[in-house]
Amino acid sequence: MKKITGLAVAVLALVTLAACGGGNNNTSSSSDSNDAAENQLAAIKEAGVLKVATSADFAPFEFHTMVDGKDQIVGADIDLVNEIAKELGVKLEVSDMNYNTVLASLKEGKSDIAIAGLSATEERREQFDFSDDYYNPPQVMVINKKNEGTLNSIKAFDGKQVGGQKGSIQEDVIKEQLPDARLVSIDKVPNMIVEVNEGSLDGVVLEETTAESYVQQNPDLMIAKVELKTNDDEAYAIALKKEGSSELKEEINKVIKKLNDEGKIEEFVKKNNELANSSASEE
Protein backbone atom coordinates (compact mmCIF):
# COMPACT_ATOMS: atom_id res chain seq x y z
CA MET A 1 0.00 0.00 0.00
CA LYS A 2 2.86 2.40 0.83
CA LYS A 3 4.44 1.72 -2.60
CA ILE A 4 1.10 2.35 -4.37
CA THR A 5 0.50 5.51 -2.34
CA GLY A 6 4.01 6.74 -3.09
CA LEU A 7 3.48 6.11 -6.79
CA ALA A 8 0.19 7.97 -6.73
CA VAL A 9 1.86 10.96 -5.03
CA ALA A 10 4.62 10.97 -7.64
CA VAL A 11 2.12 10.87 -10.51
CA LEU A 12 0.12 13.67 -8.91
CA ALA A 13 3.28 15.75 -8.55
CA LEU A 14 4.13 15.24 -12.23
CA VAL A 15 0.61 16.22 -13.32
CA THR A 16 0.79 19.34 -11.13
CA LEU A 17 4.17 20.33 -12.60
CA ALA A 18 2.89 19.74 -16.13
CA ALA A 19 -0.15 21.86 -15.43
CA CYS A 20 2.03 24.65 -14.03
CA GLY A 21 4.33 24.45 -17.03
CA GLY A 22 1.33 24.60 -19.40
CA GLY A 23 0.02 27.64 -17.57
CA ASN A 24 3.33 29.43 -17.96
CA ASN A 25 3.36 28.66 -21.69
CA ASN A 26 -0.16 30.01 -22.08
CA THR A 27 0.78 33.14 -20.19
CA SER A 28 3.73 33.70 -22.50
CA SER A 29 1.56 33.16 -25.58
CA SER A 30 -1.10 35.46 -24.20
CA SER A 31 1.54 38.09 -23.45
CA ASP A 32 2.90 37.86 -27.01
CA SER A 33 -0.64 38.20 -28.36
CA ASN A 34 -1.28 41.24 -26.19
CA ASP A 35 1.98 42.84 -27.36
CA ALA A 36 0.88 42.36 -30.99
CA ALA A 37 -2.54 43.80 -30.23
CA GLU A 38 -0.96 46.79 -28.53
CA ASN A 39 1.18 47.65 -31.57
CA GLN A 40 -1.12 47.84 -34.59
CA LEU A 41 1.68 48.87 -36.95
CA ALA A 42 3.79 45.82 -36.08
CA ALA A 43 0.77 43.52 -36.43
CA ILE A 44 -0.10 44.91 -39.87
CA LYS A 45 3.49 44.56 -41.12
CA GLU A 46 3.68 41.02 -39.77
CA ALA A 47 0.42 40.09 -41.51
CA GLY A 48 1.51 41.86 -44.69
CA VAL A 49 -2.00 43.28 -45.17
CA LEU A 50 -3.73 46.56 -44.29
CA LYS A 51 -7.43 45.78 -43.76
CA VAL A 52 -9.66 48.76 -44.50
CA ALA A 53 -13.38 49.14 -43.78
CA THR A 54 -15.42 51.48 -46.00
CA SER A 55 -18.90 52.12 -47.38
CA ALA A 56 -18.53 52.31 -51.15
CA ASP A 57 -21.60 54.40 -52.00
CA PHE A 58 -20.00 57.81 -51.55
CA ALA A 59 -18.55 58.99 -54.86
CA PRO A 60 -16.00 60.39 -55.46
CA PHE A 61 -14.48 59.15 -52.18
CA GLU A 62 -15.44 55.47 -52.39
CA PHE A 63 -17.67 53.84 -54.98
CA HIS A 64 -18.01 50.85 -57.28
CA THR A 65 -17.08 50.93 -60.96
CA MET A 66 -16.07 48.48 -63.69
CA VAL A 67 -12.34 48.23 -64.32
CA ASP A 68 -11.23 45.85 -67.10
CA GLY A 69 -14.61 44.16 -66.91
CA LYS A 70 -14.47 43.65 -63.14
CA ASP A 71 -16.36 45.43 -60.40
CA GLN A 72 -13.89 47.32 -58.21
CA ILE A 73 -14.01 49.77 -55.31
CA VAL A 74 -12.30 53.03 -56.26
CA GLY A 75 -12.30 56.64 -55.06
CA ALA A 76 -10.21 59.39 -53.47
CA ASP A 77 -10.23 57.62 -50.10
CA ILE A 78 -9.14 54.39 -51.77
CA ASP A 79 -6.27 56.21 -53.52
CA LEU A 80 -5.24 57.56 -50.11
CA VAL A 81 -5.20 54.18 -48.35
CA ASN A 82 -3.35 52.70 -51.34
CA GLU A 83 -0.59 55.24 -50.72
CA ILE A 84 -0.57 54.34 -47.02
CA ALA A 85 -0.30 50.62 -47.81
CA LYS A 86 2.60 51.32 -50.18
CA GLU A 87 4.39 53.32 -47.49
CA LEU A 88 3.93 50.45 -45.01
CA GLY A 89 5.07 47.89 -47.59
CA VAL A 90 1.90 45.80 -47.34
CA LYS A 91 -1.04 44.77 -49.52
CA LEU A 92 -4.40 46.53 -49.30
CA GLU A 93 -7.64 44.71 -48.49
CA VAL A 94 -10.83 46.81 -48.71
CA SER A 95 -14.17 45.62 -47.29
CA ASP A 96 -17.43 47.28 -48.33
CA MET A 97 -20.27 47.54 -45.78
CA ASN A 98 -23.09 49.80 -44.62
CA TYR A 99 -21.82 53.16 -43.37
CA ASN A 100 -23.18 52.68 -39.85
CA THR A 101 -21.24 49.39 -39.46
CA VAL A 102 -17.84 50.72 -40.62
CA LEU A 103 -16.71 51.80 -37.15
CA ALA A 104 -18.20 48.66 -35.59
CA SER A 105 -15.96 46.59 -37.88
CA LEU A 106 -12.94 48.50 -36.58
CA LYS A 107 -14.00 48.07 -32.96
CA GLU A 108 -14.53 44.32 -33.43
CA GLY A 109 -11.03 43.91 -34.89
CA LYS A 110 -12.26 42.96 -38.38
CA SER A 111 -10.38 45.89 -39.88
CA ASP A 112 -7.22 47.86 -39.07
CA ILE A 113 -8.50 51.29 -40.12
CA ALA A 114 -11.77 52.80 -41.37
CA ILE A 115 -12.18 55.41 -44.09
CA ALA A 116 -15.55 56.48 -45.45
CA GLY A 117 -15.84 60.25 -45.34
CA LEU A 118 -15.62 59.96 -41.54
CA SER A 119 -15.49 63.01 -39.30
CA ALA A 120 -13.68 62.87 -35.94
CA THR A 121 -16.54 64.04 -33.73
CA GLU A 122 -16.11 64.26 -29.96
CA GLU A 123 -18.47 61.32 -29.52
CA ARG A 124 -16.43 59.15 -31.89
CA ARG A 125 -13.14 60.18 -30.27
CA GLU A 126 -14.34 58.60 -27.04
CA GLN A 127 -14.16 55.16 -28.70
CA PHE A 128 -11.64 55.59 -31.52
CA ASP A 129 -8.41 57.34 -32.40
CA PHE A 130 -8.18 59.44 -35.58
CA SER A 131 -5.54 60.59 -38.02
CA ASP A 132 -5.00 64.22 -38.94
CA ASP A 133 -7.75 65.67 -41.16
CA TYR A 134 -7.17 65.09 -44.84
CA TYR A 135 -10.17 66.88 -46.45
CA ASN A 136 -12.71 69.43 -45.25
CA PRO A 137 -15.80 69.38 -47.47
CA PRO A 138 -18.55 72.01 -47.63
CA GLN A 139 -22.06 70.66 -46.90
CA VAL A 140 -24.90 71.32 -49.37
CA MET A 141 -28.56 70.45 -49.90
CA VAL A 142 -29.70 68.48 -52.96
CA ILE A 143 -33.30 69.03 -54.07
CA ASN A 144 -35.55 68.34 -57.05
CA LYS A 145 -35.41 71.15 -59.63
CA LYS A 146 -39.19 71.50 -59.54
CA ASN A 147 -38.82 72.86 -55.97
CA GLU A 148 -36.16 75.46 -56.83
CA GLY A 149 -38.52 78.36 -56.29
CA THR A 150 -39.72 77.25 -52.84
CA LEU A 151 -36.87 75.33 -51.16
CA ASN A 152 -34.37 78.18 -51.21
CA SER A 153 -33.76 78.93 -47.51
CA ILE A 154 -33.22 77.18 -44.19
CA LYS A 155 -36.71 78.25 -43.09
CA ALA A 156 -38.25 76.69 -46.20
CA PHE A 157 -37.34 73.24 -44.89
CA ASP A 158 -39.40 73.58 -41.69
CA GLY A 159 -41.57 70.48 -41.50
CA LYS A 160 -39.96 69.04 -44.65
CA GLN A 161 -38.35 65.59 -44.86
CA VAL A 162 -34.58 65.84 -45.25
CA GLY A 163 -32.36 62.80 -45.76
CA GLY A 164 -29.04 62.17 -44.02
CA GLN A 165 -26.94 59.03 -44.28
CA LYS A 166 -27.35 56.94 -41.15
CA GLY A 167 -24.41 57.42 -38.78
CA SER A 168 -22.94 60.30 -40.82
CA ILE A 169 -22.00 63.86 -39.92
CA GLN A 170 -24.81 65.01 -42.24
CA GLU A 171 -27.33 63.80 -39.66
CA ASP A 172 -25.78 66.25 -37.19
CA VAL A 173 -25.82 69.05 -39.79
CA ILE A 174 -29.56 68.55 -40.25
CA LYS A 175 -30.25 68.38 -36.51
CA GLU A 176 -28.20 71.49 -35.74
CA GLN A 177 -28.78 73.70 -38.79
CA LEU A 178 -32.29 72.61 -39.82
CA PRO A 179 -33.84 71.98 -36.40
CA ASP A 180 -37.44 72.22 -37.64
CA ALA A 181 -36.95 69.82 -40.56
CA ARG A 182 -37.77 66.15 -40.19
CA LEU A 183 -34.60 64.07 -40.36
CA VAL A 184 -34.91 60.82 -42.32
CA SER A 185 -31.89 58.53 -41.75
CA ILE A 186 -31.11 56.13 -44.59
CA ASP A 187 -28.23 53.65 -44.97
CA LYS A 188 -27.22 54.31 -48.58
CA VAL A 189 -26.76 57.61 -50.42
CA PRO A 190 -28.14 56.28 -53.77
CA ASN A 191 -31.37 55.33 -51.98
CA MET A 192 -31.75 58.92 -50.73
CA ILE A 193 -31.14 60.25 -54.25
CA VAL A 194 -33.91 57.98 -55.59
CA GLU A 195 -36.28 59.31 -52.93
CA VAL A 196 -35.53 62.95 -53.83
CA ASN A 197 -36.16 62.10 -57.48
CA GLU A 198 -39.47 60.47 -56.58
CA GLY A 199 -40.51 63.22 -54.15
CA SER A 200 -40.65 61.14 -50.96
CA LEU A 201 -37.75 63.25 -49.63
CA ASP A 202 -37.68 67.03 -49.99
CA GLY A 203 -33.91 67.24 -49.79
CA VAL A 204 -30.68 65.44 -48.93
CA VAL A 205 -27.63 66.91 -47.19
CA LEU A 206 -24.36 65.76 -48.78
CA GLU A 207 -20.72 66.75 -49.02
CA GLU A 208 -20.40 69.17 -51.94
CA THR A 209 -18.24 67.06 -54.29
CA THR A 210 -20.46 64.03 -53.73
CA ALA A 211 -23.56 66.17 -54.31
CA GLU A 212 -22.14 67.54 -57.57
CA SER A 213 -21.47 63.99 -58.76
CA TYR A 214 -25.04 62.85 -58.08
CA VAL A 215 -26.54 66.01 -59.62
CA GLN A 216 -24.59 65.41 -62.83
CA GLN A 217 -25.96 61.87 -62.93
CA ASN A 218 -29.56 62.99 -62.21
CA PRO A 219 -30.70 65.86 -64.46
CA ASP A 220 -33.87 66.48 -62.41
CA LEU A 221 -31.81 67.34 -59.32
CA MET A 222 -29.87 70.44 -58.29
CA ILE A 223 -27.93 71.91 -55.37
CA ALA A 224 -30.27 74.25 -53.50
CA LYS A 225 -29.38 77.88 -52.82
CA VAL A 226 -29.24 77.14 -49.10
CA GLU A 227 -26.11 78.10 -47.19
CA LEU A 228 -25.04 75.43 -44.71
CA LYS A 229 -22.15 76.15 -42.36
CA THR A 230 -18.96 74.10 -42.52
CA ASN A 231 -17.16 73.29 -39.28
CA ASP A 232 -13.68 71.88 -38.67
CA ASP A 233 -15.39 68.98 -36.87
CA GLU A 234 -16.79 67.90 -40.25
CA ALA A 235 -13.36 67.39 -41.86
CA TYR A 236 -12.57 63.84 -42.94
CA ALA A 237 -10.08 61.70 -41.03
CA ILE A 238 -9.08 58.04 -40.84
CA ALA A 239 -10.36 56.11 -37.82
CA LEU A 240 -8.04 53.78 -35.88
CA LYS A 241 -8.40 51.59 -32.82
CA LYS A 242 -8.29 53.46 -29.54
CA GLU A 243 -5.39 51.44 -28.12
CA GLY A 244 -2.03 50.61 -29.67
CA SER A 245 -2.34 52.74 -32.80
CA SER A 246 0.07 55.58 -32.01
CA GLU A 247 2.86 54.31 -34.31
CA LEU A 248 0.39 53.48 -37.08
CA LYS A 249 -1.20 56.93 -36.76
CA GLU A 250 2.22 58.57 -37.01
CA GLU A 251 2.93 56.77 -40.29
CA ILE A 252 -0.53 57.60 -41.67
CA ASN A 253 -0.15 61.28 -40.75
CA LYS A 254 3.18 61.42 -42.58
CA VAL A 255 1.48 60.16 -45.76
CA ILE A 256 -1.46 62.58 -45.36
CA LYS A 257 0.90 65.56 -44.89
CA LYS A 258 3.02 64.59 -47.90
CA LEU A 259 -0.02 64.13 -50.16
CA ASN A 260 -1.65 67.37 -49.03
CA ASP A 261 1.62 69.31 -49.44
CA GLU A 262 1.81 67.99 -53.02
CA GLY A 263 -1.88 68.73 -53.72
CA LYS A 264 -2.45 65.03 -54.39
CA ILE A 265 -5.60 64.56 -52.30
CA GLU A 266 -7.37 67.34 -54.18
CA GLU A 267 -6.20 65.62 -57.38
CA PHE A 268 -7.64 62.32 -56.13
CA VAL A 269 -11.00 64.00 -55.49
CA LYS A 270 -11.10 65.67 -58.92
CA LYS A 271 -9.97 62.53 -60.80
CA ASN A 272 -12.49 60.28 -59.09
CA ASN A 273 -15.31 62.80 -59.52
CA GLU A 274 -14.69 62.64 -63.27
CA LEU A 275 -14.51 58.84 -63.13
CA ALA A 276 -17.79 58.59 -61.20
CA ASN A 277 -19.54 60.84 -63.71
CA SER A 278 -18.16 59.03 -66.76
CA SER A 279 -19.07 55.63 -65.24
CA ALA A 280 -22.62 56.82 -64.58
CA SER A 281 -23.03 58.12 -68.15
CA GLU A 282 -21.98 54.71 -69.54
CA GLU A 283 -24.65 52.84 -67.54
C-alpha positions in Angstrom: 0.0 0.0 0.0 2.9 2.4 0.8 4.4 1.7 -2.6 1.1 2.4 -4.4 0.5 5.5 -2.3 4.0 6.7 -3.1 3.5 6.1 -6.8 0.2 8.0 -6.7 1.9 11.0 -5.0 4.6 11.0 -7.6 2.1 10.9 -10.5 0.1 13.7 -8.9 3.3 15.8 -8.6 4.1 15.2 -12.2 0.6 16.2 -13.3 0.8 19.3 -11.1 4.2 20.3 -12.6 2.9 19.7 -16.1 -0.1 21.9 -15.4 2.0 24.7 -14.0 4.3 24.4 -17.0 1.3 24.6 -19.4 0.0 27.6 -17.6 3.3 29.4 -18.0 3.4 28.7 -21.7 -0.2 30.0 -22.1 0.8 33.1 -20.2 3.7 33.7 -22.5 1.6 33.2 -25.6 -1.1 35.5 -24.2 1.5 38.1 -23.4 2.9 37.9 -27.0 -0.6 38.2 -28.4 -1.3 41.2 -26.2 2.0 42.8 -27.4 0.9 42.4 -31.0 -2.5 43.8 -30.2 -1.0 46.8 -28.5 1.2 47.7 -31.6 -1.1 47.8 -34.6 1.7 48.9 -36.9 3.8 45.8 -36.1 0.8 43.5 -36.4 -0.1 44.9 -39.9 3.5 44.6 -41.1 3.7 41.0 -39.8 0.4 40.1 -41.5 1.5 41.9 -44.7 -2.0 43.3 -45.2 -3.7 46.6 -44.3 -7.4 45.8 -43.8 -9.7 48.8 -44.5 -13.4 49.1 -43.8 -15.4 51.5 -46.0 -18.9 52.1 -47.4 -18.5 52.3 -51.1 -21.6 54.4 -52.0 -20.0 57.8 -51.5 -18.5 59.0 -54.9 -16.0 60.4 -55.5 -14.5 59.2 -52.2 -15.4 55.5 -52.4 -17.7 53.8 -55.0 -18.0 50.9 -57.3 -17.1 50.9 -61.0 -16.1 48.5 -63.7 -12.3 48.2 -64.3 -11.2 45.8 -67.1 -14.6 44.2 -66.9 -14.5 43.6 -63.1 -16.4 45.4 -60.4 -13.9 47.3 -58.2 -14.0 49.8 -55.3 -12.3 53.0 -56.3 -12.3 56.6 -55.1 -10.2 59.4 -53.5 -10.2 57.6 -50.1 -9.1 54.4 -51.8 -6.3 56.2 -53.5 -5.2 57.6 -50.1 -5.2 54.2 -48.4 -3.4 52.7 -51.3 -0.6 55.2 -50.7 -0.6 54.3 -47.0 -0.3 50.6 -47.8 2.6 51.3 -50.2 4.4 53.3 -47.5 3.9 50.4 -45.0 5.1 47.9 -47.6 1.9 45.8 -47.3 -1.0 44.8 -49.5 -4.4 46.5 -49.3 -7.6 44.7 -48.5 -10.8 46.8 -48.7 -14.2 45.6 -47.3 -17.4 47.3 -48.3 -20.3 47.5 -45.8 -23.1 49.8 -44.6 -21.8 53.2 -43.4 -23.2 52.7 -39.9 -21.2 49.4 -39.5 -17.8 50.7 -40.6 -16.7 51.8 -37.1 -18.2 48.7 -35.6 -16.0 46.6 -37.9 -12.9 48.5 -36.6 -14.0 48.1 -33.0 -14.5 44.3 -33.4 -11.0 43.9 -34.9 -12.3 43.0 -38.4 -10.4 45.9 -39.9 -7.2 47.9 -39.1 -8.5 51.3 -40.1 -11.8 52.8 -41.4 -12.2 55.4 -44.1 -15.6 56.5 -45.5 -15.8 60.3 -45.3 -15.6 60.0 -41.5 -15.5 63.0 -39.3 -13.7 62.9 -35.9 -16.5 64.0 -33.7 -16.1 64.3 -30.0 -18.5 61.3 -29.5 -16.4 59.2 -31.9 -13.1 60.2 -30.3 -14.3 58.6 -27.0 -14.2 55.2 -28.7 -11.6 55.6 -31.5 -8.4 57.3 -32.4 -8.2 59.4 -35.6 -5.5 60.6 -38.0 -5.0 64.2 -38.9 -7.8 65.7 -41.2 -7.2 65.1 -44.8 -10.2 66.9 -46.5 -12.7 69.4 -45.3 -15.8 69.4 -47.5 -18.5 72.0 -47.6 -22.1 70.7 -46.9 -24.9 71.3 -49.4 -28.6 70.4 -49.9 -29.7 68.5 -53.0 -33.3 69.0 -54.1 -35.5 68.3 -57.0 -35.4 71.1 -59.6 -39.2 71.5 -59.5 -38.8 72.9 -56.0 -36.2 75.5 -56.8 -38.5 78.4 -56.3 -39.7 77.2 -52.8 -36.9 75.3 -51.2 -34.4 78.2 -51.2 -33.8 78.9 -47.5 -33.2 77.2 -44.2 -36.7 78.2 -43.1 -38.2 76.7 -46.2 -37.3 73.2 -44.9 -39.4 73.6 -41.7 -41.6 70.5 -41.5 -40.0 69.0 -44.7 -38.4 65.6 -44.9 -34.6 65.8 -45.3 -32.4 62.8 -45.8 -29.0 62.2 -44.0 -26.9 59.0 -44.3 -27.3 56.9 -41.2 -24.4 57.4 -38.8 -22.9 60.3 -40.8 -22.0 63.9 -39.9 -24.8 65.0 -42.2 -27.3 63.8 -39.7 -25.8 66.2 -37.2 -25.8 69.1 -39.8 -29.6 68.5 -40.3 -30.3 68.4 -36.5 -28.2 71.5 -35.7 -28.8 73.7 -38.8 -32.3 72.6 -39.8 -33.8 72.0 -36.4 -37.4 72.2 -37.6 -37.0 69.8 -40.6 -37.8 66.1 -40.2 -34.6 64.1 -40.4 -34.9 60.8 -42.3 -31.9 58.5 -41.7 -31.1 56.1 -44.6 -28.2 53.7 -45.0 -27.2 54.3 -48.6 -26.8 57.6 -50.4 -28.1 56.3 -53.8 -31.4 55.3 -52.0 -31.7 58.9 -50.7 -31.1 60.3 -54.3 -33.9 58.0 -55.6 -36.3 59.3 -52.9 -35.5 62.9 -53.8 -36.2 62.1 -57.5 -39.5 60.5 -56.6 -40.5 63.2 -54.2 -40.7 61.1 -51.0 -37.8 63.2 -49.6 -37.7 67.0 -50.0 -33.9 67.2 -49.8 -30.7 65.4 -48.9 -27.6 66.9 -47.2 -24.4 65.8 -48.8 -20.7 66.8 -49.0 -20.4 69.2 -51.9 -18.2 67.1 -54.3 -20.5 64.0 -53.7 -23.6 66.2 -54.3 -22.1 67.5 -57.6 -21.5 64.0 -58.8 -25.0 62.8 -58.1 -26.5 66.0 -59.6 -24.6 65.4 -62.8 -26.0 61.9 -62.9 -29.6 63.0 -62.2 -30.7 65.9 -64.5 -33.9 66.5 -62.4 -31.8 67.3 -59.3 -29.9 70.4 -58.3 -27.9 71.9 -55.4 -30.3 74.2 -53.5 -29.4 77.9 -52.8 -29.2 77.1 -49.1 -26.1 78.1 -47.2 -25.0 75.4 -44.7 -22.1 76.1 -42.4 -19.0 74.1 -42.5 -17.2 73.3 -39.3 -13.7 71.9 -38.7 -15.4 69.0 -36.9 -16.8 67.9 -40.2 -13.4 67.4 -41.9 -12.6 63.8 -42.9 -10.1 61.7 -41.0 -9.1 58.0 -40.8 -10.4 56.1 -37.8 -8.0 53.8 -35.9 -8.4 51.6 -32.8 -8.3 53.5 -29.5 -5.4 51.4 -28.1 -2.0 50.6 -29.7 -2.3 52.7 -32.8 0.1 55.6 -32.0 2.9 54.3 -34.3 0.4 53.5 -37.1 -1.2 56.9 -36.8 2.2 58.6 -37.0 2.9 56.8 -40.3 -0.5 57.6 -41.7 -0.1 61.3 -40.7 3.2 61.4 -42.6 1.5 60.2 -45.8 -1.5 62.6 -45.4 0.9 65.6 -44.9 3.0 64.6 -47.9 0.0 64.1 -50.2 -1.6 67.4 -49.0 1.6 69.3 -49.4 1.8 68.0 -53.0 -1.9 68.7 -53.7 -2.4 65.0 -54.4 -5.6 64.6 -52.3 -7.4 67.3 -54.2 -6.2 65.6 -57.4 -7.6 62.3 -56.1 -11.0 64.0 -55.5 -11.1 65.7 -58.9 -10.0 62.5 -60.8 -12.5 60.3 -59.1 -15.3 62.8 -59.5 -14.7 62.6 -63.3 -14.5 58.8 -63.1 -17.8 58.6 -61.2 -19.5 60.8 -63.7 -18.2 59.0 -66.8 -19.1 55.6 -65.2 -22.6 56.8 -64.6 -23.0 58.1 -68.2 -22.0 54.7 -69.5 -24.6 52.8 -67.5 
